[in-house]
Amino acid sequence: MDALETLLFRYPVLAPCRDSLAAAIAALIACYEADGTVFTCGNGGSAADADHIVGELLKGFTHPRPLPPADKQRLRELDPEDGSLLADRLQCGLRAFSLMSQIGITTAVGNDLGDALAPAQQLYGLGRPGDVLIALSTSGNARNVALAVQIAHLRKMTVIGLTGAGGGRLARLADIAIRAPAQQTYQIQELHLPIYHALCIAVENHFFPPAP
């Protein structure tokens, strides 16, 4: 059973989200096949989710992702001692970046330009065509998230919005809107976690198939 079907089996309440989930998986795979980057943003618990997503993408999530043999050999040639440690322990990563955890630029933008502009400013400097922004907002109306989404569109990125049943502005702005079927903030967040876990698993399995 693939990641999407497993998610829907475990959380049947998410069945109405099937098409948007499938579209999100396809968008993430296309991004990485084009050597792109996935960016994330959100506030409060959703900011923690934004960081969490990056953690699942940058190293092995459900299974190890050993380095390619050529990289292992080169590391050992560079330094016989530390090279072996790096070659044996590091794992392949999928390029991902949280716009919420860069304290220097976040506080600089907040002080000089306005707090709501921090994710947008980072994305203006870092985003490229073909990249993906995963934007999380339980209400769908977070101002800083909406501003980041507009910059993502300027940069010709694909926006995946994770929000609640109401959708809010994010559902209208996103290319792909995944509306968790709940109204209360904590209930929406409880559904966002298995949703983004499934997205990460699907992408990981595509690029790093698990051993039979």
C-alpha atoms as an extended CHARMM CRD file, in Angstrom:
* protein
*
       212  EXT
         1         1  MET       CA              0.0000000000        0.0000000000        0.0000000000  PROA      1               0.0000000000
         2         2  ASP       CA              1.4910000000        3.3560000000       -0.9980000000  PROA      2               0.0000000000
         3         3  ALA       CA              1.7970000000        6.3840000000        1.2800000000  PROA      3               0.0000000000
         4         4  LEU       CA             -1.4230000000        8.0320000000        0.1080000000  PROA      4               0.0000000000
         5         5  GLU       CA             -3.5400000000        4.9050000000        0.4270000000  PROA      5               0.0000000000
         6         6  THR       CA             -2.0400000000        4.1800000000        3.8380000000  PROA      6               0.0000000000
         7         7  LEU       CA             -2.9120000000        7.7020000000        4.9820000000  PROA      7               0.0000000000
         8         8  LEU       CA             -6.5050000000        7.4090000000        3.8000000000  PROA      8               0.0000000000
         9         9  PHE       CA             -6.8580000000        3.9600000000        5.3620000000  PROA      9               0.0000000000
        10        10  ARG       CA             -5.6560000000        5.2480000000        8.7230000000  PROA      10              0.0000000000
        11        11  TYR       CA             -7.5120000000        8.5750000000        8.4920000000  PROA      11              0.0000000000
        12        12  PRO       CA            -10.6950000000        8.0010000000        6.4370000000  PROA      12              0.0000000000
        13        13  VAL       CA            -11.8450000000       11.5120000000        7.3390000000  PROA      13              0.0000000000
        14        14  LEU       CA             -9.2500000000       12.7210000000        4.8170000000  PROA      14              0.0000000000
        15        15  ALA       CA            -10.9080000000       10.9430000000        1.8720000000  PROA      15              0.0000000000
        16        16  PRO       CA            -12.2410000000       14.2490000000        0.4190000000  PROA      16              0.0000000000
        17        17  CYS       CA             -8.6130000000       15.4350000000        0.2170000000  PROA      17              0.0000000000
        18        18  ARG       CA             -7.4870000000       12.5690000000       -2.0460000000  PROA      18              0.0000000000
        19        19  ASP       CA             -7.1260000000       14.6030000000       -5.2450000000  PROA      19              0.0000000000
        20        20  SER       CA             -5.2990000000       17.4950000000       -3.6060000000  PROA      20              0.0000000000
        21        21  LEU       CA             -2.9860000000       15.0880000000       -1.7670000000  PROA      21              0.0000000000
        22        22  ALA       CA             -2.1420000000       13.2920000000       -5.0110000000  PROA      22              0.0000000000
        23        23  ALA       CA             -1.5000000000       16.6290000000       -6.7170000000  PROA      23              0.0000000000
        24        24  ALA       CA              0.7780000000       17.7130000000       -3.8700000000  PROA      24              0.0000000000
        25        25  ILE       CA              2.8210000000       14.5130000000       -4.1100000000  PROA      25              0.0000000000
        26        26  ALA       CA              3.1920000000       14.9840000000       -7.8700000000  PROA      26              0.0000000000
        27        27  ALA       CA              4.2680000000       18.6150000000       -7.4130000000  PROA      27              0.0000000000
        28        28  LEU       CA              6.9070000000       17.7000000000       -4.8390000000  PROA      28              0.0000000000
        29        29  ILE       CA              8.3160000000       14.9300000000       -7.0210000000  PROA      29              0.0000000000
        30        30  ALA       CA              8.4310000000       17.2640000000      -10.0290000000  PROA      30              0.0000000000
        31        31  CYS       CA             10.2470000000       19.8760000000       -7.9450000000  PROA      31              0.0000000000
        32        32  TYR       CA             12.9450000000       17.4680000000       -6.8570000000  PROA      32              0.0000000000
        33        33  GLU       CA             13.2880000000       15.9010000000      -10.2950000000  PROA      33              0.0000000000
        34        34  ALA       CA             14.1260000000       19.4170000000      -11.5270000000  PROA      34              0.0000000000
        35        35  ASP       CA             16.7170000000       19.8480000000       -8.7250000000  PROA      35              0.0000000000
        36        36  GLY       CA             14.4790000000       22.3120000000       -6.9060000000  PROA      36              0.0000000000
        37        37  THR       CA             13.9750000000       23.2620000000       -3.2730000000  PROA      37              0.0000000000
        38        38  VAL       CA             10.9610000000       22.8950000000       -1.0040000000  PROA      38              0.0000000000
        39        39  PHE       CA             10.3460000000       25.8490000000        1.3180000000  PROA      39              0.0000000000
        40        40  THR       CA              7.9810000000       25.8260000000        4.3030000000  PROA      40              0.0000000000
        41        41  CYS       CA              6.2710000000       28.4790000000        6.4160000000  PROA      41              0.0000000000
        42        42  GLY       CA              3.6390000000       28.8600000000        9.1340000000  PROA      42              0.0000000000
        43        43  ASN       CA              3.0300000000       30.3980000000       12.5640000000  PROA      43              0.0000000000
        44        44  GLY       CA              2.9960000000       28.9600000000       16.0780000000  PROA      44              0.0000000000
        45        45  GLY       CA              2.3080000000       25.2390000000       15.8930000000  PROA      45              0.0000000000
        46        46  SER       CA              2.3800000000       25.5270000000       12.1180000000  PROA      46              0.0000000000
        47        47  ALA       CA              5.8720000000       27.0410000000       12.3160000000  PROA      47              0.0000000000
        48        48  ALA       CA              6.9210000000       23.9530000000       14.2660000000  PROA      48              0.0000000000
        49        49  ASP       CA              5.2910000000       21.8650000000       11.5350000000  PROA      49              0.0000000000
        50        50  ALA       CA              7.2510000000       23.8270000000        8.9220000000  PROA      50              0.0000000000
        51        51  ASP       CA             10.4990000000       22.8920000000       10.6670000000  PROA      51              0.0000000000
        52        52  HSD       CA              9.2830000000       19.3070000000       11.1470000000  PROA      52              0.0000000000
        53        53  ILE       CA              8.7090000000       18.8590000000        7.4080000000  PROA      53              0.0000000000
        54        54  VAL       CA             12.2600000000       19.9770000000        6.6640000000  PROA      54              0.0000000000
        55        55  GLY       CA             13.5970000000       17.4750000000        9.1710000000  PROA      55              0.0000000000
        56        56  GLU       CA             11.8310000000       14.6120000000        7.4010000000  PROA      56              0.0000000000
        57        57  LEU       CA             13.1220000000       15.6480000000        3.9750000000  PROA      57              0.0000000000
        58        58  LEU       CA             16.7780000000       16.4180000000        4.7230000000  PROA      58              0.0000000000
        59        59  LYS       CA             17.6230000000       12.9210000000        5.9980000000  PROA      59              0.0000000000
        60        60  GLY       CA             16.1450000000        9.4500000000        6.0250000000  PROA      60              0.0000000000
        61        61  PHE       CA             12.5950000000        9.4190000000        7.3980000000  PROA      61              0.0000000000
        62        62  THR       CA             11.1070000000        5.9210000000        7.3280000000  PROA      62              0.0000000000
        63        63  HSD       CA             14.2730000000        4.1730000000        6.1520000000  PROA      63              0.0000000000
        64        64  PRO       CA             17.9830000000        4.9650000000        5.6200000000  PROA      64              0.0000000000
        65        65  ARG       CA             19.2120000000        6.7570000000        2.4930000000  PROA      65              0.0000000000
        66        66  PRO       CA             22.8710000000        5.7120000000        2.0720000000  PROA      66              0.0000000000
        67        67  LEU       CA             25.1940000000        8.0120000000        0.1710000000  PROA      67              0.0000000000
        68        68  PRO       CA             26.0700000000        7.0680000000       -3.4220000000  PROA      68              0.0000000000
        69        69  PRO       CA             29.2230000000        4.9170000000       -3.6760000000  PROA      69              0.0000000000
        70        70  ALA       CA             31.0860000000        7.6680000000       -5.5420000000  PROA      70              0.0000000000
        71        71  ASP       CA             30.4560000000       10.1510000000       -2.7200000000  PROA      71              0.0000000000
        72        72  LYS       CA             31.5570000000        7.6190000000       -0.1220000000  PROA      72              0.0000000000
        73        73  GLN       CA             34.7770000000        6.9400000000       -1.9810000000  PROA      73              0.0000000000
        74        74  ARG       CA             35.5340000000       10.6350000000       -2.4480000000  PROA      74              0.0000000000
        75        75  LEU       CA             34.9430000000       11.3750000000        1.2430000000  PROA      75              0.0000000000
        76        76  ARG       CA             37.3680000000        8.6280000000        2.2540000000  PROA      76              0.0000000000
        77        77  GLU       CA             39.9480000000       10.0090000000       -0.1640000000  PROA      77              0.0000000000
        78        78  LEU       CA             39.5860000000       13.5020000000        1.2850000000  PROA      78              0.0000000000
        79        79  ASP       CA             40.1950000000       12.3510000000        4.8570000000  PROA      79              0.0000000000
        80        80  PRO       CA             40.7240000000        8.6800000000        5.7750000000  PROA      80              0.0000000000
        81        81  GLU       CA             39.5080000000        9.2010000000        9.3570000000  PROA      81              0.0000000000
        82        82  ASP       CA             36.6440000000       11.6790000000        9.2020000000  PROA      82              0.0000000000
        83        83  GLY       CA             35.8380000000       10.6810000000        5.6430000000  PROA      83              0.0000000000
        84        84  SER       CA             34.8690000000        7.2040000000        6.7750000000  PROA      84              0.0000000000
        85        85  LEU       CA             32.6440000000        8.6260000000        9.5100000000  PROA      85              0.0000000000
        86        86  LEU       CA             30.8840000000       10.8850000000        7.0200000000  PROA      86              0.0000000000
        87        87  ALA       CA             30.6010000000        8.1900000000        4.3700000000  PROA      87              0.0000000000
        88        88  ASP       CA             29.1520000000        5.6530000000        6.7770000000  PROA      88              0.0000000000
        89        89  ARG       CA             26.8000000000        7.8750000000        8.7570000000  PROA      89              0.0000000000
        90        90  LEU       CA             25.4860000000       10.6510000000        6.4950000000  PROA      90              0.0000000000
        91        91  GLN       CA             22.3560000000       10.1090000000        4.4210000000  PROA      91              0.0000000000
        92        92  CYS       CA             21.0360000000       11.5510000000        1.1890000000  PROA      92              0.0000000000
        93        93  GLY       CA             18.8110000000       14.5830000000        1.6200000000  PROA      93              0.0000000000
        94        94  LEU       CA             16.0320000000       16.2620000000       -0.3010000000  PROA      94              0.0000000000
        95        95  ARG       CA             16.6850000000       20.0020000000       -0.3770000000  PROA      95              0.0000000000
        96        96  ALA       CA             14.3040000000       21.7800000000        2.0110000000  PROA      96              0.0000000000
        97        97  PHE       CA             14.3450000000       25.0710000000        3.9110000000  PROA      97              0.0000000000
        98        98  SER       CA             12.1210000000       26.4780000000        6.6520000000  PROA      98              0.0000000000
        99        99  LEU       CA             11.4350000000       30.1940000000        6.3790000000  PROA      99              0.0000000000
       100       100  MET       CA             10.5430000000       30.2700000000       10.0830000000  PROA      100             0.0000000000
       101       101  SER       CA             13.8170000000       29.2860000000       11.7760000000  PROA      101             0.0000000000
       102       102  GLN       CA             16.2750000000       31.8990000000       10.4840000000  PROA      102             0.0000000000
       103       103  ILE       CA             16.4600000000       34.1660000000       13.5230000000  PROA      103             0.0000000000
       104       104  GLY       CA             18.9080000000       36.6880000000       12.0800000000  PROA      104             0.0000000000
       105       105  ILE       CA             17.0110000000       37.5970000000        8.9260000000  PROA      105             0.0000000000
       106       106  THR       CA             13.6350000000       37.1990000000       10.6440000000  PROA      106             0.0000000000
       107       107  THR       CA             14.4830000000       39.7590000000       13.3260000000  PROA      107             0.0000000000
       108       108  ALA       CA             16.2190000000       42.0670000000       10.8580000000  PROA      108             0.0000000000
       109       109  VAL       CA             13.1660000000       42.1550000000        8.6150000000  PROA      109             0.0000000000
       110       110  GLY       CA             10.8690000000       42.5120000000       11.6130000000  PROA      110             0.0000000000
       111       111  ASN       CA             12.8450000000       45.4710000000       12.9040000000  PROA      111             0.0000000000
       112       112  ASP       CA             13.4450000000       47.2210000000        9.5950000000  PROA      112             0.0000000000
       113       113  LEU       CA             10.5050000000       46.3180000000        7.3760000000  PROA      113             0.0000000000
       114       114  GLY       CA              7.7310000000       44.6870000000        9.4230000000  PROA      114             0.0000000000
       115       115  ASP       CA              7.2380000000       41.2790000000       11.0060000000  PROA      115             0.0000000000
       116       116  ALA       CA              4.7840000000       40.0320000000        8.3980000000  PROA      116             0.0000000000
       117       117  LEU       CA              7.3670000000       40.4310000000        5.6440000000  PROA      117             0.0000000000
       118       118  ALA       CA             10.0190000000       38.0460000000        6.9940000000  PROA      118             0.0000000000
       119       119  PRO       CA              9.0380000000       34.8770000000        5.0860000000  PROA      119             0.0000000000
       120       120  ALA       CA              8.3680000000       36.8650000000        1.9040000000  PROA      120             0.0000000000
       121       121  GLN       CA             11.7600000000       38.5930000000        2.0670000000  PROA      121             0.0000000000
       122       122  GLN       CA             13.5840000000       35.2770000000        2.4310000000  PROA      122             0.0000000000
       123       123  LEU       CA             11.6330000000       33.7050000000       -0.4030000000  PROA      123             0.0000000000
       124       124  TYR       CA             12.3170000000       36.6760000000       -2.6660000000  PROA      124             0.0000000000
       125       125  GLY       CA             16.0270000000       36.0770000000       -2.1820000000  PROA      125             0.0000000000
       126       126  LEU       CA             16.0060000000       32.2850000000       -2.2860000000  PROA      126             0.0000000000
       127       127  GLY       CA             13.0610000000       31.0670000000       -4.3740000000  PROA      127             0.0000000000
       128       128  ARG       CA             13.4880000000       29.9610000000       -7.9740000000  PROA      128             0.0000000000
       129       129  PRO       CA             11.1020000000       28.8150000000      -10.7160000000  PROA      129             0.0000000000
       130       130  GLY       CA             10.0720000000       25.2220000000      -10.1610000000  PROA      130             0.0000000000
       131       131  ASP       CA             10.5440000000       25.3320000000       -6.3950000000  PROA      131             0.0000000000
       132       132  VAL       CA              7.6630000000       24.5260000000       -4.0350000000  PROA      132             0.0000000000
       133       133  LEU       CA              6.3250000000       26.4260000000       -1.0250000000  PROA      133             0.0000000000
       134       134  ILE       CA              4.4100000000       24.4000000000        1.5610000000  PROA      134             0.0000000000
       135       135  ALA       CA              2.3990000000       27.0440000000        3.4210000000  PROA      135             0.0000000000
       136       136  LEU       CA              0.5820000000       26.0910000000        6.6270000000  PROA      136             0.0000000000
       137       137  SER       CA             -2.2070000000       28.1260000000        8.2150000000  PROA      137             0.0000000000
       138       138  THR       CA             -5.0480000000       26.5600000000       10.1830000000  PROA      138             0.0000000000
       139       139  SER       CA             -7.2940000000       29.5600000000        9.5120000000  PROA      139             0.0000000000
       140       140  GLY       CA             -5.9290000000       30.1750000000        6.0430000000  PROA      140             0.0000000000
       141       141  ASN       CA             -5.6890000000       33.8740000000        6.8510000000  PROA      141             0.0000000000
       142       142  ALA       CA             -2.1870000000       34.3360000000        8.2860000000  PROA      142             0.0000000000
       143       143  ARG       CA             -0.8660000000       37.5890000000        6.8490000000  PROA      143             0.0000000000
       144       144  ASN       CA              2.8040000000       36.6200000000        6.6380000000  PROA      144             0.0000000000
       145       145  VAL       CA              1.9080000000       33.3290000000        4.9650000000  PROA      145             0.0000000000
       146       146  ALA       CA             -0.2490000000       35.0790000000        2.3560000000  PROA      146             0.0000000000
       147       147  LEU       CA              2.5630000000       37.5170000000        1.5750000000  PROA      147             0.0000000000
       148       148  ALA       CA              5.0280000000       34.6470000000        1.1520000000  PROA      148             0.0000000000
       149       149  VAL       CA              2.6030000000       32.9220000000       -1.2060000000  PROA      149             0.0000000000
       150       150  GLN       CA              2.4760000000       36.0110000000       -3.4070000000  PROA      150             0.0000000000
       151       151  ILE       CA              6.2640000000       36.0260000000       -3.6730000000  PROA      151             0.0000000000
       152       152  ALA       CA              6.1900000000       32.3210000000       -4.5020000000  PROA      152             0.0000000000
       153       153  HSD       CA              3.9010000000       33.1040000000       -7.4230000000  PROA      153             0.0000000000
       154       154  LEU       CA              6.2060000000       35.9390000000       -8.4950000000  PROA      154             0.0000000000
       155       155  ARG       CA              9.0580000000       33.4310000000       -8.5420000000  PROA      155             0.0000000000
       156       156  LYS       CA              6.9330000000       30.9420000000      -10.5460000000  PROA      156             0.0000000000
       157       157  MET       CA              6.8900000000       28.4230000000       -7.7220000000  PROA      157             0.0000000000
       158       158  THR       CA              4.1260000000       25.9460000000       -6.9110000000  PROA      158             0.0000000000
       159       159  VAL       CA              2.2700000000       26.6120000000       -3.6570000000  PROA      159             0.0000000000
       160       160  ILE       CA              0.8350000000       23.7780000000       -1.5740000000  PROA      160             0.0000000000
       161       161  GLY       CA             -1.4640000000       25.1650000000        1.1140000000  PROA      161             0.0000000000
       162       162  LEU       CA             -2.3420000000       23.1860000000        4.2340000000  PROA      162             0.0000000000
       163       163  THR       CA             -5.3120000000       24.7340000000        5.9830000000  PROA      163             0.0000000000
       164       164  GLY       CA             -8.6120000000       23.8720000000        7.6670000000  PROA      164             0.0000000000
       165       165  ALA       CA            -12.1160000000       23.2130000000        6.4100000000  PROA      165             0.0000000000
       166       166  GLY       CA            -12.8070000000       26.9090000000        5.8730000000  PROA      166             0.0000000000
       167       167  GLY       CA             -9.7460000000       27.3240000000        3.6940000000  PROA      167             0.0000000000
       168       168  GLY       CA             -9.4950000000       31.0750000000        4.1460000000  PROA      168             0.0000000000
       169       169  ARG       CA             -7.3510000000       33.1760000000        1.8660000000  PROA      169             0.0000000000
       170       170  LEU       CA             -4.6590000000       30.5140000000        1.5920000000  PROA      170             0.0000000000
       171       171  ALA       CA             -7.0250000000       28.0750000000       -0.1090000000  PROA      171             0.0000000000
       172       172  ARG       CA             -7.7580000000       30.7120000000       -2.7420000000  PROA      172             0.0000000000
       173       173  LEU       CA             -4.1160000000       31.6570000000       -3.2770000000  PROA      173             0.0000000000
       174       174  ALA       CA             -2.5600000000       28.1900000000       -3.2900000000  PROA      174             0.0000000000
       175       175  ASP       CA             -2.0980000000       26.1550000000       -6.4500000000  PROA      175             0.0000000000
       176       176  ILE       CA             -2.9640000000       23.0590000000       -4.4270000000  PROA      176             0.0000000000
       177       177  ALA       CA             -5.1120000000       23.4620000000       -1.3060000000  PROA      177             0.0000000000
       178       178  ILE       CA             -5.3220000000       20.6240000000        1.2050000000  PROA      178             0.0000000000
       179       179  ARG       CA             -8.1870000000       21.4590000000        3.5650000000  PROA      179             0.0000000000
       180       180  ALA       CA             -8.0900000000       19.3560000000        6.7070000000  PROA      180             0.0000000000
       181       181  PRO       CA            -11.7820000000       18.6960000000        7.4870000000  PROA      181             0.0000000000
       182       182  ALA       CA            -11.8610000000       20.2850000000       10.9330000000  PROA      182             0.0000000000
       183       183  GLN       CA            -12.6790000000       23.6790000000       12.4460000000  PROA      183             0.0000000000
       184       184  GLN       CA            -10.7650000000       23.8770000000       15.7190000000  PROA      184             0.0000000000
       185       185  THR       CA             -7.0980000000       24.8370000000       15.4580000000  PROA      185             0.0000000000
       186       186  TYR       CA             -5.7960000000       21.8580000000       17.3990000000  PROA      186             0.0000000000
       187       187  GLN       CA             -7.9380000000       19.4340000000       15.3860000000  PROA      187             0.0000000000
       188       188  ILE       CA             -6.6480000000       20.8780000000       12.1240000000  PROA      188             0.0000000000
       189       189  GLN       CA             -3.0670000000       20.5590000000       13.3560000000  PROA      189             0.0000000000
       190       190  GLU       CA             -3.7120000000       16.9610000000       14.3990000000  PROA      190             0.0000000000
       191       191  LEU       CA             -4.6280000000       16.2130000000       10.7790000000  PROA      191             0.0000000000
       192       192  HSD       CA             -1.8360000000       18.2660000000        9.2470000000  PROA      192             0.0000000000
       193       193  LEU       CA              0.8070000000       16.0410000000       10.8390000000  PROA      193             0.0000000000
       194       194  PRO       CA             -0.2450000000       12.7660000000        9.1530000000  PROA      194             0.0000000000
       195       195  ILE       CA             -0.8420000000       14.6920000000        5.9380000000  PROA      195             0.0000000000
       196       196  TYR       CA              2.6720000000       16.0550000000        5.6770000000  PROA      196             0.0000000000
       197       197  HSD       CA              4.1370000000       12.8070000000        6.9420000000  PROA      197             0.0000000000
       198       198  ALA       CA              2.4240000000       11.0530000000        4.0260000000  PROA      198             0.0000000000
       199       199  LEU       CA              3.7390000000       13.6420000000        1.5700000000  PROA      199             0.0000000000
       200       200  CYS       CA              7.2810000000       13.1580000000        2.8630000000  PROA      200             0.0000000000
       201       201  ILE       CA              7.0020000000        9.3610000000        2.7900000000  PROA      201             0.0000000000
       202       202  ALA       CA              5.6760000000        9.3780000000       -0.7730000000  PROA      202             0.0000000000
       203       203  VAL       CA              8.5360000000       11.5650000000       -1.9670000000  PROA      203             0.0000000000
       204       204  GLU       CA             11.1350000000        9.5780000000       -0.0460000000  PROA      204             0.0000000000
       205       205  ASN       CA              9.8630000000        6.2940000000       -1.4740000000  PROA      205             0.0000000000
       206       206  HSD       CA              9.9980000000        7.7320000000       -4.9870000000  PROA      206             0.0000000000
       207       207  PHE       CA             13.6220000000        8.8550000000       -4.8210000000  PROA      207             0.0000000000
       208       208  PHE       CA             14.9370000000        6.3390000000       -2.2990000000  PROA      208             0.0000000000
       209       209  PRO       CA             12.8820000000        3.1450000000       -2.6480000000  PROA      209             0.0000000000
       210       210  PRO       CA             12.9570000000        1.0340000000        0.4980000000  PROA      210             0.0000000000
       211       211  ALA       CA             14.7010000000       -2.3070000000        0.3830000000  PROA      211             0.0000000000
       212       212  PRO       CA             12.3670000000       -5.1790000000       -0.5300000000  PROA      212             0.0000000000
